[in-house]
Amino acid sequence: MSQAKLIAGMVDEAFTYAGYKTFQVPVRKIEKLTGLNCDKLRNADPLKTANEAVGVKELASLEQIKL
């Protein structure tokens, strides 16, 4: 998933690459943050009943993904 080779020579040598993290959030949260309307995706979202107060959880394994 790294793009290090793609941008080689385009960035300062002092630049360091951070690790990536994967999260699964409700579609309605993405809609709220972006102003986008994803009504068809929202209806199919396995997290549509998730409580927003719970927050965002980082996924550590594929088994944690809710489908």
All heavy atoms as TSV, in Angstrom:
chain	resi	resn	atom	element	x	y	z
A	1	MET	N	N	0.804	-1.176	0.000
A	1	MET	CA	C	0.000	0.000	0.000
A	1	MET	C	C	0.860	1.258	0.000
A	1	MET	O	O	0.350	2.342	-0.172
A	1	MET	CB	C	-0.933	0.018	1.194
A	1	MET	CG	C	-1.956	-1.111	1.170
A	1	MET	SD	S	-2.985	-1.072	2.620
A	1	MET	CE	C	-4.438	-0.335	1.924
A	2	SER	N	N	2.122	1.112	0.176
A	2	SER	CA	C	3.000	2.269	0.201
A	2	SER	C	C	3.129	2.880	-1.185
A	2	SER	O	O	3.146	2.183	-2.195
A	2	SER	CB	C	4.387	1.858	0.695
A	2	SER	OG	O	5.282	2.938	0.552
A	3	GLN	N	N	3.237	4.182	-1.226
A	3	GLN	CA	C	3.460	4.890	-2.478
A	3	GLN	C	C	4.866	5.475	-2.508
A	3	GLN	O	O	5.161	6.387	-3.279
A	3	GLN	CB	C	2.401	5.968	-2.666
A	3	GLN	CG	C	1.021	5.388	-2.805
A	3	GLN	CD	C	-0.026	6.451	-3.054
A	3	GLN	OE1	O	0.253	7.622	-3.153
A	3	GLN	NE2	N	-1.259	6.017	-3.176
A	4	ALA	N	N	5.745	4.951	-1.671
A	4	ALA	CA	C	7.106	5.465	-1.553
A	4	ALA	C	C	7.823	5.474	-2.897
A	4	ALA	O	O	8.471	6.461	-3.254
A	4	ALA	CB	C	7.891	4.646	-0.540
A	5	LYS	N	N	7.710	4.396	-3.658
A	5	LYS	CA	C	8.386	4.336	-4.954
A	5	LYS	C	C	7.799	5.343	-5.938
A	5	LYS	O	O	8.501	5.928	-6.745
A	5	LYS	CB	C	8.305	2.928	-5.534
A	5	LYS	CG	C	9.126	1.911	-4.775
A	5	LYS	CD	C	8.995	0.537	-5.397
A	5	LYS	CE	C	9.756	-0.494	-4.581
A	5	LYS	NZ	N	9.600	-1.842	-5.130
A	6	LEU	N	N	6.487	5.540	-5.858
A	6	LEU	CA	C	5.806	6.461	-6.758
A	6	LEU	C	C	6.269	7.895	-6.568
A	6	LEU	O	O	6.433	8.632	-7.537
A	6	LEU	CB	C	4.290	6.373	-6.550
A	6	LEU	CG	C	3.430	7.306	-7.389
A	6	LEU	CD1	C	3.531	6.934	-8.869
A	6	LEU	CD2	C	1.986	7.256	-6.936
A	7	ILE	N	N	6.501	8.291	-5.328
A	7	ILE	CA	C	6.866	9.680	-5.072
A	7	ILE	C	C	8.356	9.868	-4.783
A	7	ILE	O	O	8.785	10.946	-4.393
A	7	ILE	CB	C	6.028	10.275	-3.924
A	7	ILE	CG1	C	6.274	9.536	-2.614
A	7	ILE	CG2	C	4.563	10.298	-4.291
A	7	ILE	CD1	C	5.634	10.200	-1.413
A	8	ALA	N	N	9.151	8.827	-4.995
A	8	ALA	CA	C	10.597	8.924	-4.780
A	8	ALA	C	C	11.151	10.105	-5.575
A	8	ALA	O	O	10.849	10.290	-6.743
A	8	ALA	CB	C	11.285	7.628	-5.188
A	9	GLY	N	N	11.953	10.919	-4.921
A	9	GLY	CA	C	12.543	12.077	-5.573
A	9	GLY	C	C	11.646	13.304	-5.582
A	9	GLY	O	O	12.070	14.388	-5.968
A	10	MET	N	N	10.398	13.159	-5.166
A	10	MET	CA	C	9.459	14.286	-5.169
A	10	MET	C	C	9.379	14.962	-3.802
A	10	MET	O	O	8.844	16.055	-3.688
A	10	MET	CB	C	8.057	13.813	-5.573
A	10	MET	CG	C	7.974	13.286	-6.980
A	10	MET	SD	S	6.360	12.554	-7.387
A	10	MET	CE	C	5.228	13.863	-7.014
A	11	VAL	N	N	9.881	14.309	-2.772
A	11	VAL	CA	C	9.774	14.860	-1.423
A	11	VAL	C	C	11.157	15.033	-0.817
A	11	VAL	O	O	12.115	14.388	-1.212
A	11	VAL	CB	C	8.913	13.958	-0.502
A	11	VAL	CG1	C	7.475	13.929	-0.949
A	11	VAL	CG2	C	9.480	12.566	-0.426
A	12	ASP	N	N	11.224	15.906	0.161
A	12	ASP	CA	C	12.454	16.178	0.892
A	12	ASP	C	C	12.935	14.887	1.565
A	12	ASP	O	O	12.144	14.107	2.068
A	12	ASP	CB	C	12.154	17.250	1.937
A	12	ASP	CG	C	13.398	17.722	2.661
A	12	ASP	OD1	O	14.398	16.993	2.715
A	12	ASP	OD2	O	13.365	18.852	3.177
A	13	GLU	N	N	14.236	14.693	1.610
A	13	GLU	CA	C	14.798	13.481	2.227
A	13	GLU	C	C	14.461	13.383	3.706
A	13	GLU	O	O	14.468	12.304	4.282
A	13	GLU	CB	C	16.321	13.446	2.029
A	13	GLU	CG	C	16.746	13.257	0.583
A	13	GLU	CD	C	16.241	11.949	-0.012
A	13	GLU	OE1	O	16.249	10.915	0.684
A	13	GLU	OE2	O	15.839	11.971	-1.183
A	14	ALA	N	N	14.144	14.492	4.366
A	14	ALA	CA	C	13.816	14.481	5.790
A	14	ALA	C	C	12.417	13.947	6.052
A	14	ALA	O	O	12.064	13.643	7.182
A	14	ALA	CB	C	13.946	15.884	6.355
A	15	PHE	N	N	11.630	13.813	5.009
A	15	PHE	CA	C	10.261	13.322	5.153
A	15	PHE	C	C	10.272	11.869	5.608
A	15	PHE	O	O	11.051	11.056	5.141
A	15	PHE	CB	C	9.528	13.441	3.806
A	15	PHE	CG	C	8.108	12.957	3.845
A	15	PHE	CD1	C	7.106	13.766	4.338
A	15	PHE	CD2	C	7.777	11.688	3.386
A	15	PHE	CE1	C	5.794	13.325	4.378
A	15	PHE	CE2	C	6.475	11.243	3.419
A	15	PHE	CZ	C	5.483	12.067	3.916
A	16	THR	N	N	9.391	11.528	6.553
A	16	THR	CA	C	9.264	10.140	6.986
A	16	THR	C	C	7.838	9.668	6.723
A	16	THR	O	O	6.895	10.432	6.851
A	16	THR	CB	C	9.574	9.966	8.483
A	16	THR	OG1	O	8.710	10.792	9.226
A	16	THR	CG2	C	11.013	10.336	8.788
A	17	TYR	N	N	7.698	8.425	6.361
A	17	TYR	CA	C	6.399	7.841	6.069
A	17	TYR	C	C	5.779	7.305	7.348
A	17	TYR	O	O	6.411	6.572	8.087
A	17	TYR	CB	C	6.531	6.699	5.054
A	17	TYR	CG	C	7.080	7.157	3.741
A	17	TYR	CD1	C	8.432	7.036	3.451
A	17	TYR	CD2	C	6.256	7.726	2.790
A	17	TYR	CE1	C	8.933	7.480	2.244
A	17	TYR	CE2	C	6.748	8.166	1.587
A	17	TYR	CZ	C	8.089	8.040	1.316
A	17	TYR	OH	O	8.580	8.484	0.126
A	18	ALA	N	N	4.537	7.654	7.577
A	18	ALA	CA	C	3.820	7.130	8.736
A	18	ALA	C	C	3.125	5.833	8.334
A	18	ALA	O	O	2.804	5.623	7.162
A	18	ALA	CB	C	2.791	8.150	9.212
A	19	GLY	N	N	2.883	4.984	9.297
A	19	GLY	CA	C	2.155	3.760	9.027
A	19	GLY	C	C	0.687	4.059	8.763
A	19	GLY	O	O	0.173	5.095	9.174
A	20	TYR	N	N	0.029	3.201	8.054
A	20	TYR	CA	C	-1.388	3.400	7.782
A	20	TYR	C	C	-2.207	2.641	8.819
A	20	TYR	O	O	-1.739	1.693	9.432
A	20	TYR	CB	C	-1.768	2.962	6.366
A	20	TYR	CG	C	-1.617	1.483	6.143
A	20	TYR	CD1	C	-2.682	0.628	6.377
A	20	TYR	CD2	C	-0.426	0.919	5.715
A	20	TYR	CE1	C	-2.573	-0.731	6.194
A	20	TYR	CE2	C	-0.302	-0.449	5.528
A	20	TYR	CZ	C	-1.366	-1.259	5.761
A	20	TYR	OH	O	-1.243	-2.600	5.587
A	21	LYS	N	N	-3.412	3.097	9.011
A	21	LYS	CA	C	-4.332	2.438	9.925
A	21	LYS	C	C	-5.655	2.273	9.195
A	21	LYS	O	O	-5.997	3.073	8.337
A	21	LYS	CB	C	-4.534	3.267	11.194
A	21	LYS	CG	C	-3.252	3.383	12.009
A	21	LYS	CD	C	-3.489	4.168	13.265
A	21	LYS	CE	C	-2.200	4.262	14.048
A	21	LYS	NZ	N	-2.392	4.958	15.321
A	22	THR	N	N	-6.404	1.245	9.533
A	22	THR	CA	C	-7.668	0.962	8.872
A	22	THR	C	C	-8.805	1.061	9.888
A	22	THR	O	O	-8.714	0.516	10.984
A	22	THR	CB	C	-7.645	-0.455	8.257
A	22	THR	OG1	O	-6.521	-0.538	7.373
A	22	THR	CG2	C	-8.910	-0.729	7.483
A	23	PHE	N	N	-9.857	1.771	9.484
A	23	PHE	CA	C	-11.017	1.962	10.346
A	23	PHE	C	C	-12.280	1.632	9.571
A	23	PHE	O	O	-12.321	1.778	8.356
A	23	PHE	CB	C	-11.109	3.418	10.808
A	23	PHE	CG	C	-9.931	3.867	11.624
A	23	PHE	CD1	C	-8.796	4.364	11.012
A	23	PHE	CD2	C	-9.966	3.796	13.005
A	23	PHE	CE1	C	-7.709	4.787	11.760
A	23	PHE	CE2	C	-8.880	4.215	13.758
A	23	PHE	CZ	C	-7.754	4.708	13.135
A	24	GLN	N	N	-13.312	1.200	10.259
A	24	GLN	CA	C	-14.635	1.039	9.669
A	24	GLN	C	C	-15.569	1.939	10.458
A	24	GLN	O	O	-15.651	1.843	11.679
A	24	GLN	CB	C	-15.111	-0.412	9.724
A	24	GLN	CG	C	-16.440	-0.619	9.017
A	24	GLN	CD	C	-16.832	-2.084	8.920
A	24	GLN	OE1	O	-16.241	-2.963	9.511
A	24	GLN	NE2	N	-17.868	-2.333	8.149
A	25	VAL	N	N	-16.215	2.840	9.748
A	25	VAL	CA	C	-17.126	3.795	10.386
A	25	VAL	C	C	-18.468	3.744	9.675
A	25	VAL	O	O	-18.544	3.363	8.509
A	25	VAL	CB	C	-16.564	5.230	10.364
A	25	VAL	CG1	C	-15.258	5.316	11.121
A	25	VAL	CG2	C	-16.383	5.721	8.948
A	26	PRO	N	N	-19.539	4.143	10.348
A	26	PRO	CA	C	-20.849	4.170	9.687
A	26	PRO	C	C	-20.858	5.148	8.510
A	26	PRO	O	O	-20.238	6.212	8.566
A	26	PRO	CB	C	-21.793	4.646	10.794
A	26	PRO	CG	C	-21.080	4.346	12.073
A	26	PRO	CD	C	-19.628	4.496	11.767
A	27	VAL	N	N	-21.570	4.788	7.466
A	27	VAL	CA	C	-21.688	5.651	6.289
A	27	VAL	C	C	-22.256	7.011	6.692
A	27	VAL	O	O	-21.811	8.049	6.199
A	27	VAL	CB	C	-22.561	4.982	5.200
A	27	VAL	CG1	C	-22.873	5.953	4.073
A	27	VAL	CG2	C	-21.868	3.745	4.660
A	28	ARG	N	N	-23.191	7.026	7.633
A	28	ARG	CA	C	-23.793	8.303	8.021
A	28	ARG	C	C	-22.763	9.249	8.637
A	28	ARG	O	O	-22.885	10.461	8.537
A	28	ARG	CB	C	-24.991	8.102	8.942
A	28	ARG	CG	C	-24.672	7.629	10.321
A	28	ARG	CD	C	-25.949	7.553	11.188
A	28	ARG	NE	N	-25.630	7.172	12.524
A	28	ARG	CZ	C	-25.489	5.924	12.953
A	28	ARG	NH1	N	-25.679	4.934	12.105
A	28	ARG	NH2	N	-25.175	5.665	14.197
A	29	LYS	N	N	-21.729	8.703	9.257
A	29	LYS	CA	C	-20.666	9.539	9.815
A	29	LYS	C	C	-19.864	10.189	8.685
A	29	LYS	O	O	-19.527	11.371	8.758
A	29	LYS	CB	C	-19.752	8.727	10.723
A	29	LYS	CG	C	-18.671	9.546	11.385
A	29	LYS	CD	C	-17.951	8.743	12.435
A	29	LYS	CE	C	-16.931	9.554	13.180
A	29	LYS	NZ	N	-17.482	10.446	14.164
A	30	ILE	N	N	-19.583	9.433	7.640
A	30	ILE	CA	C	-18.874	9.981	6.479
A	30	ILE	C	C	-19.728	11.049	5.809
A	30	ILE	O	O	-19.233	12.101	5.407
A	30	ILE	CB	C	-18.491	8.861	5.502
A	30	ILE	CG1	C	-17.468	7.936	6.171
A	30	ILE	CG2	C	-17.941	9.426	4.197
A	30	ILE	CD1	C	-17.179	6.665	5.441
A	31	GLU	N	N	-21.035	10.789	5.712
A	31	GLU	CA	C	-21.953	11.783	5.145
A	31	GLU	C	C	-21.912	13.087	5.953
A	31	GLU	O	O	-21.852	14.178	5.381
A	31	GLU	CB	C	-23.389	11.253	5.135
A	31	GLU	CG	C	-23.640	10.176	4.111
A	31	GLU	CD	C	-25.064	9.671	4.160
A	31	GLU	OE1	O	-25.533	9.302	5.264
A	31	GLU	OE2	O	-25.708	9.653	3.101
A	32	LYS	N	N	-21.932	12.945	7.271
A	32	LYS	CA	C	-21.948	14.108	8.150
A	32	LYS	C	C	-20.662	14.927	8.007
A	32	LYS	O	O	-20.690	16.150	7.962
A	32	LYS	CB	C	-22.130	13.644	9.596
A	32	LYS	CG	C	-22.261	14.746	10.605
A	32	LYS	CD	C	-22.521	14.156	11.994
A	32	LYS	CE	C	-22.644	15.242	13.036
A	32	LYS	NZ	N	-22.855	14.671	14.372
A	33	LEU	N	N	-19.531	14.236	7.927
A	33	LEU	CA	C	-18.242	14.915	7.838
A	33	LEU	C	C	-17.993	15.552	6.466
A	33	LEU	O	O	-17.303	16.561	6.374
A	33	LEU	CB	C	-17.106	13.932	8.154
A	33	LEU	CG	C	-17.033	13.448	9.595
A	33	LEU	CD1	C	-16.036	12.306	9.721
A	33	LEU	CD2	C	-16.657	14.598	10.525
A	34	THR	N	N	-18.544	14.943	5.408
A	34	THR	CA	C	-18.246	15.411	4.050
A	34	THR	C	C	-19.366	16.196	3.393
A	34	THR	O	O	-19.131	16.887	2.409
A	34	THR	CB	C	-17.921	14.226	3.127
A	34	THR	OG1	O	-19.092	13.388	3.012
A	34	THR	CG2	C	-16.745	13.413	3.645
A	35	GLY	N	N	-20.582	16.056	3.904
A	35	GLY	CA	C	-21.721	16.699	3.255
A	35	GLY	C	C	-22.238	15.922	2.054
A	35	GLY	O	O	-23.123	16.379	1.347
A	36	LEU	N	N	-21.695	14.728	1.822
A	36	LEU	CA	C	-22.146	13.883	0.720
A	36	LEU	C	C	-23.445	13.168	1.089
A	36	LEU	O	O	-23.725	12.939	2.257
A	36	LEU	CB	C	-21.081	12.836	0.376
A	36	LEU	CG	C	-19.757	13.374	-0.152
A	36	LEU	CD1	C	-18.744	12.243	-0.254
A	36	LEU	CD2	C	-19.951	14.045	-1.495
A	37	ASN	N	N	-24.210	12.784	0.068
A	37	ASN	CA	C	-25.439	12.025	0.273
A	37	ASN	C	C	-25.209	10.613	-0.267
A	37	ASN	O	O	-25.057	10.428	-1.459
A	37	ASN	CB	C	-26.607	12.689	-0.455
A	37	ASN	CG	C	-27.907	11.943	-0.255
A	37	ASN	OD1	O	-27.936	10.777	0.128
A	37	ASN	ND2	N	-29.003	12.599	-0.534
A	38	CYS	N	N	-25.158	9.653	0.616
A	38	CYS	CA	C	-24.908	8.255	0.243
A	38	CYS	C	C	-26.093	7.398	0.644
A	38	CYS	O	O	-25.933	6.340	1.260
A	38	CYS	CB	C	-23.635	7.759	0.913
A	38	CYS	SG	S	-22.173	8.733	0.589
A	39	ASP	N	N	-27.305	7.837	0.285
A	39	ASP	CA	C	-28.510	7.172	0.768
A	39	ASP	C	C	-28.565	5.689	0.445
A	39	ASP	O	O	-28.950	4.881	1.282
A	39	ASP	CB	C	-29.772	7.888	0.299
A	39	ASP	CG	C	-29.898	7.985	-1.210
A	39	ASP	OD1	O	-28.873	7.896	-1.910
A	39	ASP	OD2	O	-31.023	8.162	-1.685
A	40	LYS	N	N	-28.173	5.286	-0.755
A	40	LYS	CA	C	-28.225	3.851	-1.098
A	40	LYS	C	C	-27.189	3.065	-0.304
A	40	LYS	O	O	-27.451	1.938	0.123
A	40	LYS	CB	C	-28.039	3.657	-2.590
A	40	LYS	CG	C	-29.216	4.185	-3.387
A	40	LYS	CD	C	-29.049	3.970	-4.851
A	40	LYS	CE	C	-30.257	4.546	-5.581
A	40	LYS	NZ	N	-30.143	4.419	-7.006
A	41	LEU	N	N	-26.024	3.640	-0.090
A	41	LEU	CA	C	-25.008	2.963	0.717
A	41	LEU	C	C	-25.418	2.934	2.181
A	41	LEU	O	O	-25.197	1.953	2.879
A	41	LEU	CB	C	-23.659	3.667	0.580
A	41	LEU	CG	C	-22.987	3.584	-0.784
A	41	LEU	CD1	C	-21.722	4.430	-0.799
A	41	LEU	CD2	C	-22.662	2.148	-1.128
A	42	ARG	N	N	-26.013	4.012	2.653
A	42	ARG	CA	C	-26.448	4.093	4.043
A	42	ARG	C	C	-27.431	2.975	4.372
A	42	ARG	O	O	-27.384	2.378	5.439
A	42	ARG	CB	C	-27.096	5.455	4.318
A	42	ARG	CG	C	-27.420	5.695	5.772
A	42	ARG	CD	C	-28.110	7.031	6.046
A	42	ARG	NE	N	-27.914	8.065	5.069
A	42	ARG	CZ	C	-28.858	8.487	4.210
A	42	ARG	NH1	N	-30.051	7.953	4.209
A	42	ARG	NH2	N	-28.594	9.458	3.355
A	43	ASN	N	N	-28.330	2.668	3.444
A	43	ASN	CA	C	-29.324	1.620	3.667
A	43	ASN	C	C	-28.701	0.230	3.753
A	43	ASN	O	O	-29.262	-0.668	4.371
A	43	ASN	CB	C	-30.388	1.659	2.570
A	43	ASN	CG	C	-31.207	2.930	2.633
A	43	ASN	OD1	O	-31.358	3.533	3.690
A	43	ASN	ND2	N	-31.725	3.361	1.492
A	44	ALA	N	N	-27.542	0.042	3.135
A	44	ALA	CA	C	-26.871	-1.258	3.151
A	44	ALA	C	C	-25.750	-1.334	4.192
A	44	ALA	O	O	-25.097	-2.358	4.325
A	44	ALA	CB	C	-26.299	-1.551	1.766
A	45	ASP	N	N	-25.545	-0.267	4.913
A	45	ASP	CA	C	-24.442	-0.181	5.875
A	45	ASP	C	C	-24.662	-1.124	7.059
A	45	ASP	O	O	-25.653	-1.007	7.771
A	45	ASP	CB	C	-24.326	1.261	6.371
A	45	ASP	CG	C	-23.127	1.500	7.274
A	45	ASP	OD1	O	-22.336	0.567	7.481
A	45	ASP	OD2	O	-22.992	2.631	7.769
A	46	PRO	N	N	-23.734	-2.052	7.307
A	46	PRO	CA	C	-23.892	-2.954	8.458
A	46	PRO	C	C	-23.752	-2.228	9.789
A	46	PRO	O	O	-24.121	-2.751	10.821
A	46	PRO	CB	C	-22.784	-3.980	8.268
A	46	PRO	CG	C	-21.770	-3.288	7.432
A	46	PRO	CD	C	-22.532	-2.349	6.542
A	47	LEU	N	N	-23.240	-1.007	9.766
A	47	LEU	CA	C	-23.085	-0.229	10.992
A	47	LEU	C	C	-24.164	0.838	11.147
A	47	LEU	O	O	-24.049	1.725	11.983
A	47	LEU	CB	C	-21.710	0.458	11.007
A	47	LEU	CG	C	-20.486	-0.457	10.953
A	47	LEU	CD1	C	-19.212	0.362	10.954
A	47	LEU	CD2	C	-20.494	-1.445	12.089
A	48	LYS	N	N	-25.233	0.732	10.348
A	48	LYS	CA	C	-26.253	1.783	10.380
A	48	LYS	C	C	-26.938	1.912	11.728
A	48	LYS	O	O	-27.476	2.962	12.038
A	48	LYS	CB	C	-27.282	1.601	9.269
A	48	LYS	CG	C	-28.165	0.386	9.387
A	48	LYS	CD	C	-29.088	0.298	8.189
A	48	LYS	CE	C	-29.811	-1.027	8.178
A	48	LYS	NZ	N	-30.531	-1.209	6.932
A	49	THR	N	N	-26.896	0.889	12.548
A	49	THR	CA	C	-27.510	0.976	13.868
A	49	THR	C	C	-26.478	1.251	14.958
A	49	THR	O	O	-26.815	1.293	16.130
A	49	THR	CB	C	-28.271	-0.320	14.206
A	49	THR	OG1	O	-27.355	-1.412	14.171
A	49	THR	CG2	C	-29.419	-0.557	13.243
A	50	ALA	N	N	-25.222	1.454	14.555
A	50	ALA	CA	C	-24.165	1.712	15.547
A	50	ALA	C	C	-24.387	3.055	16.225
A	50	ALA	O	O	-24.806	4.019	15.606
A	50	ALA	CB	C	-22.797	1.686	14.869
A	51	ASN	N	N	-24.106	3.091	17.477
A	51	ASN	CA	C	-24.236	4.313	18.263
A	51	ASN	C	C	-23.027	5.197	17.989
A	51	ASN	O	O	-21.897	4.795	18.210
A	51	ASN	CB	C	-24.307	3.938	19.752
A	51	ASN	CG	C	-24.488	5.126	20.646
A	51	ASN	OD1	O	-24.387	6.268	20.225
A	51	ASN	ND2	N	-24.742	4.847	21.907
A	52	GLU	N	N	-23.250	6.431	17.516
A	52	GLU	CA	C	-22.144	7.332	17.208
A	52	GLU	C	C	-21.325	7.681	18.437
A	52	GLU	O	O	-20.168	8.039	18.334
A	52	GLU	CB	C	-22.655	8.605	16.529
A	52	GLU	CG	C	-22.949	8.396	15.070
A	52	GLU	CD	C	-23.126	9.711	14.334
A	52	GLU	OE1	O	-22.299	10.610	14.517
A	52	GLU	OE2	O	-24.084	9.801	13.573
A	53	ALA	N	N	-21.901	7.582	19.614
A	53	ALA	CA	C	-21.181	7.903	20.841
A	53	ALA	C	C	-20.063	6.902	21.118
A	53	ALA	O	O	-19.137	7.194	21.862
A	53	ALA	CB	C	-22.143	7.956	22.009
A	54	VAL	N	N	-20.163	5.717	20.505
A	54	VAL	CA	C	-19.146	4.688	20.712
A	54	VAL	C	C	-17.812	5.140	20.140
A	54	VAL	O	O	-16.761	4.813	20.646
A	54	VAL	CB	C	-19.593	3.350	20.071
A	54	VAL	CG1	C	-18.481	2.324	20.091
A	54	VAL	CG2	C	-20.821	2.828	20.783
A	55	GLY	N	N	-17.820	5.906	19.074
A	55	GLY	CA	C	-16.596	6.399	18.455
A	55	GLY	C	C	-16.114	5.513	17.332
A	55	GLY	O	O	-16.776	4.562	16.932
A	56	VAL	N	N	-14.944	5.835	16.848
A	56	VAL	CA	C	-14.339	5.118	15.724
A	56	VAL	C	C	-13.377	4.090	16.277
A	56	VAL	O	O	-12.594	4.385	17.170
A	56	VAL	CB	C	-13.591	6.109	14.804
A	56	VAL	CG1	C	-12.868	5.388	13.691
A	56	VAL	CG2	C	-14.557	7.132	14.241
A	57	LYS	N	N	-13.441	2.887	15.730
A	57	LYS	CA	C	-12.567	1.824	16.213
A	57	LYS	C	C	-11.625	1.388	15.101
A	57	LYS	O	O	-12.044	1.123	13.977
A	57	LYS	CB	C	-13.396	0.626	16.683
A	57	LYS	CG	C	-12.564	-0.479	17.267
A	57	LYS	CD	C	-13.419	-1.606	17.801
A	57	LYS	CE	C	-12.528	-2.705	18.347
A	57	LYS	NZ	N	-13.273	-3.853	18.798
A	58	GLU	N	N	-10.361	1.317	15.436
A	58	GLU	CA	C	-9.367	0.846	14.482
A	58	GLU	C	C	-9.506	-0.665	14.308
A	58	GLU	O	O	-9.731	-1.390	15.277
A	58	GLU	CB	C	-7.958	1.174	14.981
A	58	GLU	CG	C	-6.874	0.743	14.020
A	58	GLU	CD	C	-5.488	1.097	14.497
A	58	GLU	OE1	O	-5.343	1.759	15.530
A	58	GLU	OE2	O	-4.529	0.689	13.834
A	59	LEU	N	N	-9.390	-1.129	13.073
A	59	LEU	CA	C	-9.454	-2.561	12.789
A	59	LEU	C	C	-8.052	-3.152	12.865
A	59	LEU	O	O	-7.132	-2.663	12.221
A	59	LEU	CB	C	-10.039	-2.807	11.396
A	59	LEU	CG	C	-11.458	-2.294	11.160
A	59	LEU	CD1	C	-11.856	-2.509	9.707
A	59	LEU	CD2	C	-12.430	-2.960	12.096
A	60	ALA	N	N	-7.914	-4.202	13.639
A	60	ALA	CA	C	-6.620	-4.861	13.771
A	60	ALA	C	C	-6.539	-6.139	12.937
A	60	ALA	O	O	-5.468	-6.653	12.686
A	60	ALA	CB	C	-6.355	-5.189	15.240
A	61	SER	N	N	-7.710	-6.630	12.491
A	61	SER	CA	C	-7.716	-7.846	11.690
A	61	SER	C	C	-8.927	-7.861	10.768
A	61	SER	O	O	-9.898	-7.134	10.995
A	61	SER	CB	C	-7.752	-9.089	12.584
A	61	SER	OG	O	-9.000	-9.171	13.240
A	62	LEU	N	N	-8.889	-8.681	9.755
A	62	LEU	CA	C	-10.001	-8.797	8.816
A	62	LEU	C	C	-11.275	-9.308	9.497
A	62	LEU	O	O	-12.374	-8.953	9.096
A	62	LEU	CB	C	-9.629	-9.733	7.661
A	62	LEU	CG	C	-8.534	-9.253	6.726
A	62	LEU	CD1	C	-8.195	-10.342	5.702
A	62	LEU	CD2	C	-8.957	-7.984	6.020
A	63	GLU	N	N	-11.112	-10.099	10.529
A	63	GLU	CA	C	-12.253	-10.667	11.229
A	63	GLU	C	C	-13.102	-9.607	11.923
A	63	GLU	O	O	-14.260	-9.830	12.249
A	63	GLU	CB	C	-11.793	-11.717	12.249
A	63	GLU	CG	C	-11.242	-12.984	11.623
A	63	GLU	CD	C	-9.830	-12.817	11.063
A	63	GLU	OE1	O	-9.065	-11.941	11.527
A	63	GLU	OE2	O	-9.492	-13.552	10.127
A	64	GLN	N	N	-12.545	-8.439	12.166
A	64	GLN	CA	C	-13.285	-7.377	12.847
A	64	GLN	C	C	-14.200	-6.594	11.913
A	64	GLN	O	O	-15.045	-5.844	12.378
A	64	GLN	CB	C	-12.304	-6.398	13.511
A	64	GLN	CG	C	-11.542	-7.003	14.667
A	64	GLN	CD	C	-10.593	-6.008	15.258
A	64	GLN	OE1	O	-9.780	-5.414	14.573
A	64	GLN	NE2	N	-10.712	-5.814	16.564
A	65	ILE	N	N	-14.058	-6.760	10.610
A	65	ILE	CA	C	-14.881	-6.033	9.645
A	65	ILE	C	C	-16.304	-6.563	9.699
A	65	ILE	O	O	-16.531	-7.771	9.624
A	65	ILE	CB	C	-14.317	-6.168	8.218
A	65	ILE	CG1	C	-12.930	-5.548	8.142
A	65	ILE	CG2	C	-15.264	-5.523	7.198
A	65	ILE	CD1	C	-12.225	-5.784	6.811
A	66	LYS	N	N	-17.265	-5.664	9.819
A	66	LYS	CA	C	-18.678	-6.056	9.822
A	66	LYS	C	C	-19.215	-5.901	8.415
A	66	LYS	O	O	-19.136	-4.840	7.826
A	66	LYS	CB	C	-19.462	-5.168	10.787
A	66	LYS	CG	C	-19.031	-5.338	12.225
A	66	LYS	CD	C	-19.969	-4.610	13.151
A	66	LYS	CE	C	-19.518	-4.584	14.575
A	66	LYS	NZ	N	-19.213	-5.790	15.206
A	67	LEU	N	N	-19.742	-7.000	7.871
A	67	LEU	CA	C	-20.293	-6.983	6.511
A	67	LEU	C	C	-21.782	-7.165	6.527
A	67	LEU	O	O	-22.356	-7.700	7.396
A	67	LEU	CB	C	-19.647	-8.076	5.664
A	67	LEU	CG	C	-18.139	-7.963	5.486
A	67	LEU	CD1	C	-17.620	-9.169	4.727
A	67	LEU	CD2	C	-17.783	-6.691	4.754
